[in-house]
C-alpha cells in the first residue's frame, strides 16, 4: 500500500469516526433548518469555537411589516437565559463582599413582608430550592430540600442586586454587558424593545399570531426579559467560562450542584442545576447550558457551552408553539448534529 493511499485512509477515518465528516456540518445543519417537519424554523443559529464561527445561519422573519428578514445581529428576548446573567450579577457582589450566599433574603430585603424571607437563603434562590411558589403563599417545601423551577426566585434576586448596589437592576446589567463587550445586548428599555424582533406564537390549530409588544413585566426581567444576539451570547460564554467575570472560587460554586433537574433538550436523564445553569457532567462530553421559552411572548432560546473545546451552540427563535412537544425540536436537533460532528472531541 502506498504512503499516499495510507494517508488518505487515515484522513478518512479521522473525519468520520464521530459519525460524519466535520466538513459536512454546514450541509447537515442547512438541511435541518430548511426542513418543514414537524415544523419550520424561524431564528438564528451560531456554533462558535475558540471565538471562531463554525456555522451561522439566520432563517425567517424578524417582523412581518416590510417583510423584514432575520440576520446574525437580530436581537431576541432571552427568556430564562436571562437567569444566568442575573446569577453572575449576584456572584460579582459575592466577590465584592456585599452578598453572602448563605444569608437570608430578609437581610437584603428587610421590608419584604413575607415571613419566609428569614428562612430562605440567596443560595436557595439561585438553584431553585427555595420552596417559594407564590409571594402570597407559605413555602411549599422546606428550603434547600426540593428543586422547583420558578421565575419568582430570580425576581427576588433582581431586587437584591438593586438593594446591595444602591442602583437599579437595569444599570447593573448594562454595566456588565459593557464590561463583556456585548454591544448588542441590554435591558429592555424602550430603545431595546424597538430594536428587538417580534415574536410569533402558533396555536394548537397552527394559527399564527405576531406579538408586536414586549409583554414581560418589569419585575420578571431578571428572570426572563433581557435582550441579546447569538454573537453577544458567544462573547458571554467566552467571558464567563474563561474566567473574565468571576473569581475562580465563585465560578466553581456557580457550576457546582447539589440538586438535579431534567429537560428534554439535554436528554431524558436529570442533570445538575447550579446557579442559572444546567451542568451535564456525567455525559462523555461535559456540557453547560440553559433553555428559555415564554409562549405568550413568542420566543425560544438555548445557549450551550462545551468547556473542553470552548465551543458555543446558540439557538434563538422568535416563535413558540402551543404543542410543546415540538417547541424545542430544532434546538435539540442542532445540539445532536454538533455532538455527532466530532468538533467537540
C-alpha positions in Angstrom: 0.0 0.0 0.0 1.5 3.4 -1.0 2.1 6.1 1.6 -0.4 8.4 -0.2 -3.2 5.8 0.0 -2.5 5.1 3.6 -2.6 8.8 4.4 -6.0 9.1 2.7 -7.4 6.2 4.6 -6.2 7.7 7.9 -7.7 11.0 7.0 -11.0 9.4 6.1 -11.2 7.5 9.4 -10.3 10.7 11.3 -13.1 12.7 9.7 -15.7 10.0 10.0 -15.1 8.4 13.4 -17.7 10.6 15.1 -20.4 9.6 12.6 -19.9 12.0 9.7 -17.3 14.4 8.3 -16.8 17.7 10.1 -16.9 19.3 6.7 -20.5 18.0 6.4 -21.6 20.0 9.4 -22.8 23.1 7.4 -24.6 20.8 4.9 -26.4 18.8 7.6 -27.3 22.0 9.5 -28.7 23.6 6.4 -30.8 20.6 5.6 -32.2 20.6 9.2 -33.0 24.3 9.3 -34.7 24.2 5.9 -36.9 21.3 6.8 -40.7 21.8 7.5 -41.4 18.7 9.5 -42.6 18.7 12.3 -42.5 22.5 11.9 -40.5 25.2 10.3 -37.5 27.1 11.7 -37.6 30.9 12.3 -34.5 32.1 14.1 -30.7 32.3 14.2 -28.1 29.6 14.9 -24.5 30.1 15.8 -21.8 27.5 16.5 -18.5 29.0 17.5 -15.3 27.5 18.8 -12.4 29.5 20.4 -14.0 32.7 19.1 -14.3 31.5 15.5 -17.5 30.8 13.7 -18.0 27.2 12.7 -21.6 27.7 11.5 -24.0 30.6 11.4 -27.4 30.9 9.8 -30.4 33.2 10.0 -33.7 32.0 8.6 -37.2 33.6 8.6 -38.8 36.9 9.5 -37.9 39.4 12.2 -41.1 41.3 11.6 -44.0 40.9 9.1 -44.2 44.6 8.4 -42.0 45.3 5.4 -41.1 41.6 5.4 -38.0 42.3 7.5 -35.8 39.2 7.5 -33.7 38.0 10.4 -29.9 38.3 10.4 -27.0 37.4 12.6 -27.4 40.6 14.6 -31.1 40.3 15.2 -32.0 41.0 18.9 -34.1 38.4 20.7 -35.7 38.2 24.1 -33.6 35.7 26.1 -36.3 34.4 28.4 -34.8 32.1 31.1 -31.3 32.5 29.6 -31.6 35.9 31.5 -31.2 33.9 34.7 -27.6 33.1 34.1 -26.8 36.8 33.7 -28.6 37.6 36.9 -26.8 34.8 38.7 -23.4 36.3 37.6 -24.5 39.8 38.9 -25.2 38.2 42.3 -21.9 36.4 42.3 -20.0 39.5 41.4 -21.4 41.1 44.5 -20.3 38.0 46.4 -16.8 38.6 45.1 -17.0 42.2 46.3 -18.1 41.1 49.8 -21.6 42.6 49.6 -23.5 39.3 49.4 -23.2 36.1 51.4 -24.8 33.2 49.7 -25.8 31.6 53.0 -27.5 34.8 54.2 -31.3 35.0 54.1 -33.5 37.2 51.9 -34.5 39.2 54.9 -31.0 40.6 55.4 -31.0 42.2 52.0 -34.8 43.0 51.6 -35.8 43.9 55.2 -39.1 45.4 54.1 -40.3 42.4 52.2 -43.4 41.3 54.1 -43.4 37.5 53.7 -42.4 35.5 56.8 -40.3 33.1 54.8 -37.7 35.8 53.9 -35.9 34.9 57.1 -35.6 31.2 56.3 -34.7 31.3 52.5 -31.1 32.0 51.5 -29.6 33.6 48.4 -28.1 30.2 47.5 -31.5 28.6 47.5 -32.9 31.3 45.2 -30.1 30.7 42.8 -30.5 26.9 42.5 -34.4 26.9 42.8 -34.6 25.1 46.1 -36.2 27.9 48.0 -39.7 26.3 48.2 -41.3 29.5 47.0 -44.4 29.0 44.9 -46.1 32.4 45.4 -45.3 35.7 47.0 -48.6 35.5 48.8 -48.5 31.9 50.0 -46.4 29.9 52.5 -43.5 27.9 51.3 -44.4 24.6 49.5 -41.3 22.7 50.8 -38.6 23.2 53.4 -35.9 25.5 51.9 -33.0 23.6 50.5 -34.7 20.2 50.1 -36.6 20.3 46.8 -35.9 21.6 43.3 -38.8 23.7 42.0 -38.1 25.9 39.0 -39.8 29.3 39.1 -39.1 32.8 37.9 -40.0 34.0 41.4 -36.6 33.1 42.7 -34.8 35.3 40.1 -37.3 38.1 40.5 -36.2 38.3 44.1 -32.5 38.1 43.1 -33.1 41.1 40.8 -34.4 43.1 43.8 -31.4 42.0 45.9 -29.0 43.2 43.2 -30.7 46.6 43.2 -30.6 46.8 47.0 -26.9 46.0 47.5 -25.6 48.1 44.6 -27.8 51.0 45.5 -28.7 51.4 41.9 -31.2 49.8 39.5 -31.0 46.2 38.1 -31.0 47.9 34.7 -27.9 49.9 35.5 -26.1 46.8 36.9 -26.9 44.6 33.9 -25.9 47.2 31.4 -22.6 47.8 33.1 -21.9 44.0 33.0 -22.8 43.8 29.3 -20.4 46.8 28.6 -17.6 45.0 30.5 -18.2 41.9 28.4 -18.2 43.8 25.2 -21.8 42.9 24.5 -22.8 45.9 22.5 -26.0 44.4 21.1 -27.4 43.3 24.5 -29.3 45.2 27.0 -32.2 45.7 29.5 -35.5 46.0 27.6 -35.9 49.7 27.9 -37.9 51.4 25.2 -34.9 51.6 22.8 -34.1 48.0 23.0 -37.7 46.9 22.8 -38.0 48.8 19.4 -34.8 47.1 18.2 -35.8 43.6 19.2 -37.5 41.3 16.7 -41.2 40.4 17.1 -42.3 37.1 18.4 -44.7 34.7 16.6 -47.0 32.4 18.5 -48.7 29.3 17.0 -51.9 27.8 18.4 -52.8 24.1 18.5 -54.5 24.5 15.2 -51.5 26.3 13.7 -53.0 29.8 13.8 -50.1 32.4 13.8 -50.2 35.5 16.0 -47.4 38.1 15.7 -46.5 39.6 19.1 -45.6 43.2 18.4 -45.5 44.3 22.1 -43.0 43.4 24.8 -45.1 41.5 27.4 -42.7 40.6 30.2 -43.4 42.7 33.3 -40.6 44.7 34.9 -40.2 42.6 38.0 -39.8 39.5 35.8 -37.0 40.9 33.6 -34.1 39.4 35.8 -35.7 36.0 35.3 -36.8 36.1 31.7 -36.6 39.5 30.0 -33.1 40.5 28.8 -32.3 41.1 25.1 -29.3 39.8 23.2 -27.9 38.3 20.0 -26.2 35.0 19.1 -22.9 36.7 18.8 -23.1 38.5 22.1 -24.1 35.3 23.9 -21.0 33.6 22.4 -19.0 36.5 23.9 -20.8 36.0 27.2 -19.8 32.3 27.2 -16.1 33.2 26.5 -16.0 35.7 29.3 -17.9 33.7 31.9 -16.2 30.3 31.3 -12.9 32.0 30.5 -12.6 33.5 34.0 -13.2 37.1 33.0 -16.3 37.8 35.1 -15.9 35.9 38.4 -13.2 34.8 40.7 -12.3 31.2 40.3 -13.8 30.0 43.6 -17.0 31.9 42.9 -17.3 30.5 39.4 -16.7 27.0 40.8 -19.8 27.5 43.0 -21.8 28.6 40.1 -21.1 25.4 38.1 -21.4 23.0 41.1 -24.7 21.5 42.2 -26.5 19.5 44.9 -29.8 19.2 43.0 -30.9 17.6 39.8 -33.4 18.6 37.1 -34.5 17.1 33.7 -35.0 18.9 30.5 -35.7 17.3 27.1 -33.1 19.4 25.2 -30.4 17.7 27.4 -32.0 14.2 27.3 -34.2 12.0 29.4 -31.9 11.9 32.4 -31.9 14.5 35.1 -28.7 16.5 35.3 -27.2 19.0 37.7 -28.6 22.5 38.2 -26.1 25.1 39.5 -26.7 28.9 39.6 -28.8 29.7 36.5 -27.0 27.0 34.6 -27.6 23.3 33.9 -24.5 21.0 34.3 -24.3 17.8 32.2 -21.0 16.4 33.7 -21.9 12.7 33.5 -22.0 12.7 29.7 -19.0 11.8 27.6 -18.5 15.5 26.7 -19.1 17.9 29.6 -21.8 20.5 28.8 -23.2 23.6 30.4 -26.3 25.4 29.3 -29.8 26.7 29.7 -33.1 27.0 27.9 -35.9 29.5 27.7 -39.4 29.8 26.5 -42.3 32.2 27.0 -45.2 31.1 24.8 -47.2 34.4 25.1 -44.1 36.4 24.1 -43.3 34.2 21.1 -39.6 33.4 21.8 -37.5 30.3 22.4 -33.8 30.2 23.4 -31.0 27.7 24.0 -27.4 28.5 25.0 -24.9 25.6 25.3 -21.2 25.6 26.1 -18.6 22.8 26.0 -15.5 23.8 28.1 -13.1 21.2 26.7 -13.2 22.8 23.2 -14.5 26.2 24.1 -17.5 25.7 21.9 -20.8 27.5 22.0 -24.1 26.4 20.4 -26.7 29.1 20.5 -30.2 28.9 19.0 -32.6 31.9 19.2 -36.0 31.6 17.7 -38.8 34.2 17.7 -41.6 31.7 17.6 -43.4 29.4 20.0 -46.0 26.6 19.8 -48.9 25.5 22.0 -47.8 22.0 21.0 -44.9 21.9 23.5 -43.7 18.5 22.1 -42.3 20.4 19.0 -41.2 23.6 20.8 -37.6 22.7 21.2 -37.3 20.4 18.1 -34.7 22.4 16.2 -32.7 23.3 19.4 -32.4 19.6 20.3 -31.5 18.6 16.7 -28.9 21.3 16.3 -27.3 20.0 19.5 -27.4 16.4 18.3 -25.8 17.3 14.9 -22.9 19.2 16.6 -22.3 16.4 19.1 -22.1 13.9 16.3 -19.8 16.1 14.1 -16.7 15.4 16.2 -15.8 19.1 16.7 -16.4 18.7 20.4 -13.8 15.9 20.8 
